[in-house]
Amino acid sequence: MEFGINMESLRVINYGLVMLSNTLENILLVDDDVDHLSICSLILRRKNYAVRILLGCKNMDELIEVVREFRPGIIFMDHDMPGVSGLDATRELKSNPLSKSIPVIYFSGQDNVAELAAAAGADDFLRKHFYMPKLLELTARYTA
């Protein structure tokens, strides 16, 4: 036991990332709305998911590097972000051999979120401000 951490309860993931062995799955949240990220992250972590947040998508290289290092089982992607849009980011993820099999759930407050998600190539969508059990339902469906 070091620093009060039971070392047996940890496992090392590639690239030196450490995740508690009792977490269910790695989840990446990409959004430029800090409040939205905080709420989703809190709910998912309380359900024992390992969550990494990316505040917006400044460039594709950053996104691909985070995916390579963190190895998410699912990605929640916002549509409206400065820098790289959710549409372009999702298209890149779905065209990249490293990430094309990772489910992407598209977030948007726009009424046409289903059409936006389809245009991006996302696997599913959630309309902001959604009912939180729906977030958990989609997470469980795509990480099972």
C-alpha positions in Angstrom: 0.0 0.0 0.0 1.5 3.3 -1.1 -0.1 6.7 -0.3 -3.2 5.0 1.1 -3.9 3.3 -2.2 -4.3 -0.5 -2.4 -1.9 -1.2 -5.3 -3.7 -4.5 -6.1 -6.8 -2.5 -7.0 -5.0 -0.7 -9.7 -4.1 -1.8 -13.2 -1.9 0.0 -15.7 -3.4 0.8 -19.1 -1.2 1.4 -22.1 0.6 4.7 -22.2 0.9 4.8 -18.4 -2.8 5.6 -17.7 -4.0 4.1 -14.5 -7.6 3.1 -14.0 -9.2 1.5 -11.0 -9.8 -2.2 -11.7 -13.4 -2.1 -10.6 -14.4 0.5 -13.2 -16.8 -0.6 -15.9 -15.5 1.2 -19.0 -13.6 4.2 -20.2 -15.8 7.0 -21.4 -14.7 10.1 -23.3 -16.9 13.3 -23.1 -16.1 16.0 -25.7 -18.0 19.3 -25.2 -17.2 23.0 -24.8 -19.9 23.4 -22.1 -18.2 23.0 -18.7 -21.5 22.6 -16.8 -22.7 19.9 -19.1 -19.3 18.1 -18.8 -19.4 18.3 -15.1 -22.9 16.9 -14.7 -22.4 14.0 -17.2 -19.0 13.2 -15.7 -20.4 13.1 -12.1 -23.3 10.8 -13.1 -21.1 8.4 -15.0 -18.4 8.3 -12.4 -21.0 7.5 -9.7 -22.0 4.6 -11.8 -18.4 3.4 -11.8 -17.3 4.5 -15.3 -13.8 5.9 -15.8 -14.4 9.3 -17.4 -12.1 11.6 -19.3 -13.3 15.0 -20.4 -12.0 17.1 -23.4 -13.1 20.7 -23.2 -13.9 21.3 -26.8 -12.0 19.9 -29.7 -9.2 22.4 -30.6 -7.7 20.1 -33.3 -7.9 16.6 -34.6 -4.4 15.6 -33.5 -5.4 16.3 -29.8 -8.6 14.2 -30.2 -6.9 11.3 -31.8 -4.1 11.3 -29.2 -6.6 11.3 -26.3 -8.4 8.4 -28.0 -5.1 6.5 -28.5 -4.0 7.0 -24.8 -7.3 6.7 -23.0 -8.9 4.0 -25.2 -12.5 4.8 -24.6 -15.3 2.3 -25.0 -17.7 5.0 -26.0 -17.4 8.7 -26.9 -20.0 11.4 -26.3 -19.5 14.2 -28.8 -21.1 17.7 -28.8 -22.1 19.2 -32.1 -21.5 22.9 -31.6 -17.9 23.6 -30.5 -15.4 26.2 -31.4 -12.4 24.9 -33.3 -13.3 21.5 -34.7 -17.0 20.9 -34.9 -18.6 17.7 -33.6 -19.5 16.9 -37.2 -15.9 17.0 -38.4 -14.5 15.3 -35.3 -17.0 12.4 -35.5 -16.3 11.9 -39.2 -12.6 11.8 -38.5 -13.1 9.3 -35.7 -15.3 7.1 -37.9 -12.7 7.2 -40.7 -9.7 6.4 -38.6 -8.8 2.7 -38.2 -7.9 3.3 -34.5 -11.3 4.7 -33.6 -13.9 3.7 -36.2 -15.3 0.9 -34.1 -15.8 3.1 -31.0 -19.5 4.1 -30.6 -20.0 7.9 -30.8 -23.1 9.3 -29.2 -23.8 12.8 -30.6 -25.0 15.7 -28.3 -26.9 18.7 -29.5 -29.5 21.1 -28.2 -30.8 21.5 -31.8 -34.1 20.1 -32.8 -32.6 18.2 -35.7 -30.0 16.3 -33.6 -31.0 13.0 -35.3 -30.2 14.4 -38.7 -26.9 15.9 -37.5 -25.9 12.7 -35.9 -26.6 10.7 -39.1 -24.7 13.3 -41.2 -21.7 12.9 -38.8 -21.8 9.1 -38.9 -22.6 8.9 -35.1 -24.0 5.7 -33.7 -26.7 7.4 -31.7 -27.7 10.8 -30.3 -28.9 12.6 -27.2 -30.7 15.9 -27.3 -29.5 18.4 -24.7 -30.9 18.8 -22.0 -31.7 15.2 -21.8 -33.1 12.9 -19.1 -30.1 11.5 -17.2 -31.3 7.9 -17.2 -31.1 8.1 -21.0 -27.4 8.9 -20.7 -26.9 5.8 -18.6 -29.1 3.7 -20.8 -27.1 4.5 -24.0 -23.8 4.1 -22.1 -24.8 0.6 -20.9 -26.1 -0.3 -24.4 -22.9 0.6 -26.2 -20.4 -0.7 -23.6 -22.0 -4.1 -23.0 
